[in-house]
Amino acid sequence: MITPIHPETRIGHVHLKVSDLERSVEFYTNVLGFEITARMGSSAAFLSAGGYHHHIGLNTWESYKGAPPPSGSTGLYHVAIVLPSRKELARAVQRLEEHGYQIDGAADHGVSEAIYLRDPDENGLELYADTPKSDWQYDANGTLQMYTRHLDYDSLMAELSN
C-alpha cells in the first residue's frame, strides 16, 4: 500500500504568467480585492489576503505581451480561490458586477458554491465558498456525492442583506 501524503499538506500559492503586469495587478487588487505584498520592479508582483506573504504571484518573465494558450491545449484549467463564507462569495460577485466583469458560469457542487470567470489573460478562476461539511451528502457506500447543479443566484446575493 502506498502511504498517502501528510493530511496537513496544502497548496501554497499560484504563480501566473501574464502579458501585462499592471493590467493584472489592477484586476487582482481592485476587482478581486487582494493586496500587493511585494514587487520585483515592473516584471512581477506578489498578492495576498490577510497579510500572508503571497497567495498569487504574477510575472511577465516569459510572457510579456504574450497571447493566452490556444483552446484545446494543456495547462492550468483554473485557479480556485476559497472565500470564508457564502456572504463573502456574494460580495465578490457584487465587486465583479460593479467592475463590469463577465461571469462565465455558476454552480452548486453540493460541497461548495462557485462562480467561474477569466482574468485579463484568460486564466480560469473559480471563486467559491464551501458548504458546511455537515451538509455534504454521501451514498450508501460512504462515497461523497459531488455534482454540478444550478446555483441559486438570488439566494446567494440575498446574503448581502443579512
Stockholm file with secondary structure:
# STOCKHOLM 1.0

chainA/1-162         MITPIHPETRIGHVHLKVSDLERSVEFYTNVLGFEITARMGSSAAFLSAGGYHHHIGLNTWESYKGAPPPSGSTGLYHVAIVLPSRKELARAVQRLEEHGYQIDGAADHGVSEAIYLRDPDENGLELYADTPKSDWQYDANGTLQMYTRHLDYDSLMAELSN
#=GR chainA/1-162 SS CCCCCCTTCCCCCEEEECSCHHHHHHIIIIITCCEEEEEETTTEEEEESTTCSCSEEEECTTTTTCCCCCTTCCSCCCEEEEESSHHHHHHHHHHHHHTTCCCCEEEECSSEEEEEEECTTCCEEEEEEECCGGGCCBCTTCCBCCCCBCCCHHHHHHGGGC
#=GC SS_cons         CCCCCCTTCCCCCEEEECSCHHHHHHIIIIITCCEEEEEETTTEEEEESTTCSCSEEEECTTTTTCCCCCTTCCSCCCEEEEESSHHHHHHHHHHHHHTTCCCCEEEECSSEEEEEEECTTCCEEEEEEECCGGGCCBCTTCCBCCCCBCCCHHHHHHGGGC
//
